Amino acid sequence: MAMTASKLRENLYKILDEVLATGQPIEVEAAVAALVVEVQGKR
């Protein structure tokens, strides 16, 4: 699931909750690079 940084900013907490619930990473496309938000371990 790729999205723009603006879309991530609009729905940050909802998207973070979704990543935690599903374990599926998301890709964020910024002007200079692509970033990945993923779960690395649960506490």
PyMOL Python script that loads the backbone (N, CA, C, O; Angstrom):
from pymol import cmd

cmd.read_pdbstr("""\
ATOM      1  N   MET A   1       0.856  -1.174   0.000  1.00  0.00           N
ATOM      2  CA  MET A   1       0.000   0.000   0.000  1.00  0.00           C
ATOM      3  C   MET A   1       0.898   1.231   0.000  1.00  0.00           C
ATOM      4  O   MET A   1       1.551   1.502   1.008  1.00  0.00           O
ATOM      5  N   ALA A   2       0.952   1.969  -1.072  1.00  0.00           N
ATOM      6  CA  ALA A   2       1.762   3.181  -1.165  1.00  0.00           C
ATOM      7  C   ALA A   2       0.855   4.406  -1.082  1.00  0.00           C
ATOM      8  O   ALA A   2      -0.273   4.398  -1.576  1.00  0.00           O
ATOM      9  N   MET A   3       1.362   5.442  -0.458  1.00  0.00           N
ATOM     10  CA  MET A   3       0.587   6.674  -0.344  1.00  0.00           C
ATOM     11  C   MET A   3       1.534   7.867  -0.273  1.00  0.00           C
ATOM     12  O   MET A   3       2.738   7.709  -0.070  1.00  0.00           O
ATOM     13  N   THR A   4       0.986   9.038  -0.440  1.00  0.00           N
ATOM     14  CA  THR A   4       1.779  10.255  -0.330  1.00  0.00           C
ATOM     15  C   THR A   4       1.941  10.631   1.144  1.00  0.00           C
ATOM     16  O   THR A   4       1.185  10.179   2.003  1.00  0.00           O
ATOM     17  N   ALA A   5       2.926  11.450   1.409  1.00  0.00           N
ATOM     18  CA  ALA A   5       3.139  11.931   2.772  1.00  0.00           C
ATOM     19  C   ALA A   5       1.932  12.739   3.257  1.00  0.00           C
ATOM     20  O   ALA A   5       1.587  12.691   4.438  1.00  0.00           O
ATOM     21  N   SER A   6       1.301  13.467   2.363  1.00  0.00           N
ATOM     22  CA  SER A   6       0.118  14.253   2.740  1.00  0.00           C
ATOM     23  C   SER A   6      -1.035  13.357   3.176  1.00  0.00           C
ATOM     24  O   SER A   6      -1.736  13.662   4.140  1.00  0.00           O
ATOM     25  N   LYS A   7      -1.228  12.253   2.463  1.00  0.00           N
ATOM     26  CA  LYS A   7      -2.297  11.309   2.826  1.00  0.00           C
ATOM     27  C   LYS A   7      -2.000  10.658   4.180  1.00  0.00           C
ATOM     28  O   LYS A   7      -2.906  10.465   4.992  1.00  0.00           O
ATOM     29  N   LEU A   8      -0.736  10.324   4.418  1.00  0.00           N
ATOM     30  CA  LEU A   8      -0.355   9.773   5.720  1.00  0.00           C
ATOM     31  C   LEU A   8      -0.643  10.779   6.829  1.00  0.00           C
ATOM     32  O   LEU A   8      -1.182  10.418   7.874  1.00  0.00           O
ATOM     33  N   ARG A   9      -0.287  12.026   6.604  1.00  0.00           N
ATOM     34  CA  ARG A   9      -0.490  13.069   7.608  1.00  0.00           C
ATOM     35  C   ARG A   9      -1.974  13.242   7.933  1.00  0.00           C
ATOM     36  O   ARG A   9      -2.329  13.460   9.092  1.00  0.00           O
ATOM     37  N   GLU A  10      -2.837  13.149   6.931  1.00  0.00           N
ATOM     38  CA  GLU A  10      -4.282  13.306   7.138  1.00  0.00           C
ATOM     39  C   GLU A  10      -4.859  12.220   8.042  1.00  0.00           C
ATOM     40  O   GLU A  10      -5.780  12.472   8.819  1.00  0.00           O
ATOM     41  N   ASN A  11      -4.307  11.004   7.934  1.00  0.00           N
ATOM     42  CA  ASN A  11      -4.887   9.850   8.624  1.00  0.00           C
ATOM     43  C   ASN A  11      -3.858   9.103   9.462  1.00  0.00           C
ATOM     44  O   ASN A  11      -3.927   7.878   9.564  1.00  0.00           O
ATOM     45  N   LEU A  12      -2.923   9.799  10.053  1.00  0.00           N
ATOM     46  CA  LEU A  12      -1.775   9.172  10.700  1.00  0.00           C
ATOM     47  C   LEU A  12      -2.162   8.092  11.701  1.00  0.00           C
ATOM     48  O   LEU A  12      -1.688   6.961  11.592  1.00  0.00           O
ATOM     49  N   TYR A  13      -3.000   8.408  12.659  1.00  0.00           N
ATOM     50  CA  TYR A  13      -3.320   7.435  13.712  1.00  0.00           C
ATOM     51  C   TYR A  13      -4.111   6.250  13.173  1.00  0.00           C
ATOM     52  O   TYR A  13      -3.893   5.115  13.598  1.00  0.00           O
ATOM     53  N   LYS A  14      -5.017   6.498  12.253  1.00  0.00           N
ATOM     54  CA  LYS A  14      -5.787   5.407  11.640  1.00  0.00           C
ATOM     55  C   LYS A  14      -4.845   4.468  10.882  1.00  0.00           C
ATOM     56  O   LYS A  14      -4.972   3.248  10.989  1.00  0.00           O
ATOM     57  N   ILE A  15      -3.918   5.019  10.131  1.00  0.00           N
ATOM     58  CA  ILE A  15      -2.987   4.206   9.342  1.00  0.00           C
ATOM     59  C   ILE A  15      -2.034   3.439  10.246  1.00  0.00           C
ATOM     60  O   ILE A  15      -1.754   2.268   9.989  1.00  0.00           O
ATOM     61  N   LEU A  16      -1.531   4.072  11.293  1.00  0.00           N
ATOM     62  CA  LEU A  16      -0.652   3.364  12.228  1.00  0.00           C
ATOM     63  C   LEU A  16      -1.396   2.215  12.904  1.00  0.00           C
ATOM     64  O   LEU A  16      -0.838   1.129  13.069  1.00  0.00           O
ATOM     65  N   ASP A  17      -2.644   2.443  13.295  1.00  0.00           N
ATOM     66  CA  ASP A  17      -3.450   1.371  13.893  1.00  0.00           C
ATOM     67  C   ASP A  17      -3.642   0.221  12.906  1.00  0.00           C
ATOM     68  O   ASP A  17      -3.603  -0.947  13.293  1.00  0.00           O
ATOM     69  N   GLU A  18      -3.849   0.551  11.639  1.00  0.00           N
ATOM     70  CA  GLU A  18      -4.033  -0.474  10.612  1.00  0.00           C
ATOM     71  C   GLU A  18      -2.757  -1.306  10.417  1.00  0.00           C
ATOM     72  O   GLU A  18      -2.825  -2.528  10.285  1.00  0.00           O
ATOM     73  N   VAL A  19      -1.606  -0.644  10.401  1.00  0.00           N
ATOM     74  CA  VAL A  19      -0.329  -1.360  10.269  1.00  0.00           C
ATOM     75  C   VAL A  19      -0.130  -2.292  11.461  1.00  0.00           C
ATOM     76  O   VAL A  19       0.298  -3.433  11.290  1.00  0.00           O
ATOM     77  N   LEU A  20      -0.432  -1.821  12.648  1.00  0.00           N
ATOM     78  CA  LEU A  20      -0.301  -2.660  13.839  1.00  0.00           C
ATOM     79  C   LEU A  20      -1.257  -3.848  13.814  1.00  0.00           C
ATOM     80  O   LEU A  20      -0.887  -4.958  14.196  1.00  0.00           O
ATOM     81  N   ALA A  21      -2.477  -3.614  13.366  1.00  0.00           N
ATOM     82  CA  ALA A  21      -3.489  -4.671  13.368  1.00  0.00           C
ATOM     83  C   ALA A  21      -3.218  -5.744  12.316  1.00  0.00           C
ATOM     84  O   ALA A  21      -3.429  -6.931  12.564  1.00  0.00           O
ATOM     85  N   THR A  22      -2.749  -5.323  11.138  1.00  0.00           N
ATOM     86  CA  THR A  22      -2.585  -6.271  10.039  1.00  0.00           C
ATOM     87  C   THR A  22      -1.160  -6.786   9.882  1.00  0.00           C
ATOM     88  O   THR A  22      -0.940  -7.864   9.330  1.00  0.00           O
ATOM     89  N   GLY A  23      -0.190  -6.009  10.373  1.00  0.00           N
ATOM     90  CA  GLY A  23       1.203  -6.380  10.168  1.00  0.00           C
ATOM     91  C   GLY A  23       1.704  -6.057   8.774  1.00  0.00           C
ATOM     92  O   GLY A  23       2.859  -6.336   8.453  1.00  0.00           O
ATOM     93  N   GLN A  24       0.855  -5.473   7.940  1.00  0.00           N
ATOM     94  CA  GLN A  24       1.234  -5.131   6.571  1.00  0.00           C
ATOM     95  C   GLN A  24       1.894  -3.752   6.544  1.00  0.00           C
ATOM     96  O   GLN A  24       1.296  -2.777   7.000  1.00  0.00           O
ATOM     97  N   PRO A  25       3.115  -3.653   6.017  1.00  0.00           N
ATOM     98  CA  PRO A  25       3.778  -2.354   5.937  1.00  0.00           C
ATOM     99  C   PRO A  25       3.123  -1.453   4.898  1.00  0.00           C
ATOM    100  O   PRO A  25       2.424  -1.921   4.000  1.00  0.00           O
ATOM    101  N   ILE A  26       3.360  -0.162   5.036  1.00  0.00           N
ATOM    102  CA  ILE A  26       2.920   0.787   4.024  1.00  0.00           C
ATOM    103  C   ILE A  26       4.132   1.547   3.524  1.00  0.00           C
ATOM    104  O   ILE A  26       5.103   1.738   4.255  1.00  0.00           O
ATOM    105  N   GLU A  27       4.072   1.974   2.289  1.00  0.00           N
ATOM    106  CA  GLU A  27       5.137   2.777   1.700  1.00  0.00           C
ATOM    107  C   GLU A  27       4.627   4.199   1.562  1.00  0.00           C
ATOM    108  O   GLU A  27       3.510   4.436   1.103  1.00  0.00           O
ATOM    109  N   VAL A  28       5.474   5.147   1.970  1.00  0.00           N
ATOM    110  CA  VAL A  28       5.139   6.558   1.872  1.00  0.00           C
ATOM    111  C   VAL A  28       6.084   7.183   0.862  1.00  0.00           C
ATOM    112  O   VAL A  28       7.303   7.122   1.017  1.00  0.00           O
ATOM    113  N   GLU A  29       5.517   7.777  -0.164  1.00  0.00           N
ATOM    114  CA  GLU A  29       6.316   8.405  -1.206  1.00  0.00           C
ATOM    115  C   GLU A  29       6.485   9.881  -0.897  1.00  0.00           C
ATOM    116  O   GLU A  29       5.523  10.647  -0.934  1.00  0.00           O
ATOM    117  N   ALA A  30       7.708  10.272  -0.594  1.00  0.00           N
ATOM    118  CA  ALA A  30       8.032  11.668  -0.337  1.00  0.00           C
ATOM    119  C   ALA A  30       8.773  12.219  -1.549  1.00  0.00           C
ATOM    120  O   ALA A  30       9.081  11.476  -2.480  1.00  0.00           O
ATOM    121  N   ALA A  31       9.055  13.503  -1.541  1.00  0.00           N
ATOM    122  CA  ALA A  31       9.694  14.141  -2.690  1.00  0.00           C
ATOM    123  C   ALA A  31      11.090  13.591  -2.969  1.00  0.00           C
ATOM    124  O   ALA A  31      11.493  13.483  -4.127  1.00  0.00           O
ATOM    125  N   VAL A  32      11.818  13.248  -1.932  1.00  0.00           N
ATOM    126  CA  VAL A  32      13.216  12.840  -2.127  1.00  0.00           C
ATOM    127  C   VAL A  32      13.469  11.356  -1.910  1.00  0.00           C
ATOM    128  O   VAL A  32      14.538  10.861  -2.267  1.00  0.00           O
ATOM    129  N   ALA A  33      12.510  10.631  -1.332  1.00  0.00           N
ATOM    130  CA  ALA A  33      12.736   9.211  -1.047  1.00  0.00           C
ATOM    131  C   ALA A  33      11.410   8.533  -0.721  1.00  0.00           C
ATOM    132  O   ALA A  33      10.389   9.186  -0.507  1.00  0.00           O
ATOM    133  N   ALA A  34      11.457   7.224  -0.690  1.00  0.00           N
ATOM    134  CA  ALA A  34      10.304   6.442  -0.248  1.00  0.00           C
ATOM    135  C   ALA A  34      10.615   5.904   1.142  1.00  0.00           C
ATOM    136  O   ALA A  34      11.740   5.487   1.417  1.00  0.00           O
ATOM    137  N   LEU A  35       9.624   5.915   2.008  1.00  0.00           N
ATOM    138  CA  LEU A  35       9.769   5.437   3.378  1.00  0.00           C
ATOM    139  C   LEU A  35       8.836   4.261   3.590  1.00  0.00           C
ATOM    140  O   LEU A  35       7.807   4.151   2.923  1.00  0.00           O
ATOM    141  N   VAL A  36       9.187   3.390   4.508  1.00  0.00           N
ATOM    142  CA  VAL A  36       8.331   2.250   4.831  1.00  0.00           C
ATOM    143  C   VAL A  36       7.997   2.289   6.314  1.00  0.00           C
ATOM    144  O   VAL A  36       8.885   2.441   7.153  1.00  0.00           O
ATOM    145  N   VAL A  37       6.717   2.152   6.635  1.00  0.00           N
ATOM    146  CA  VAL A  37       6.260   2.057   8.017  1.00  0.00           C
ATOM    147  C   VAL A  37       5.866   0.615   8.219  1.00  0.00           C
ATOM    148  O   VAL A  37       4.987   0.103   7.526  1.00  0.00           O
ATOM    149  N   GLU A  38       6.520  -0.054   9.178  1.00  0.00           N
ATOM    150  CA  GLU A  38       6.240  -1.457   9.423  1.00  0.00           C
ATOM    151  C   GLU A  38       6.400  -1.791  10.904  1.00  0.00           C
ATOM    152  O   GLU A  38       7.055  -1.066  11.652  1.00  0.00           O
ATOM    153  N   VAL A  39       5.800  -2.884  11.304  1.00  0.00           N
ATOM    154  CA  VAL A  39       5.901  -3.374  12.673  1.00  0.00           C
ATOM    155  C   VAL A  39       7.223  -4.147  12.801  1.00  0.00           C
ATOM    156  O   VAL A  39       7.532  -4.999  11.968  1.00  0.00           O
ATOM    157  N   GLN A  40       7.986  -3.848  13.835  1.00  0.00           N
ATOM    158  CA  GLN A  40       9.229  -4.587  14.057  1.00  0.00           C
ATOM    159  C   GLN A  40       9.143  -5.505  15.258  1.00  0.00           C
ATOM    160  O   GLN A  40       9.985  -6.388  15.417  1.00  0.00           O
ATOM    161  N   GLY A  41       8.168  -5.322  16.086  1.00  0.00           N
ATOM    162  CA  GLY A  41       7.987  -6.164  17.254  1.00  0.00           C
ATOM    163  C   GLY A  41       6.905  -5.598  18.135  1.00  0.00           C
ATOM    164  O   GLY A  41       6.690  -4.386  18.168  1.00  0.00           O
ATOM    165  N   LYS A  42       6.231  -6.459  18.841  1.00  0.00           N
ATOM    166  CA  LYS A  42       5.179  -5.978  19.739  1.00  0.00           C
ATOM    167  C   LYS A  42       5.701  -5.967  21.162  1.00  0.00           C
ATOM    168  O   LYS A  42       6.551  -6.775  21.536  1.00  0.00           O
ATOM    169  N   ARG A  43       5.182  -5.048  21.940  1.00  0.00           N
ATOM    170  CA  ARG A  43       5.585  -4.913  23.347  1.00  0.00           C
ATOM    171  C   ARG A  43       4.512  -5.448  24.234  1.00  0.00           C
ATOM    172  O   ARG A  43       4.655  -5.428  25.457  1.00  0.00           O
TER     173      ARG A  43
END
""", "prot")
cmd.dss("prot")
cmd.show_as("cartoon", "prot")
cmd.util.cbc("prot")
cmd.orient("prot")
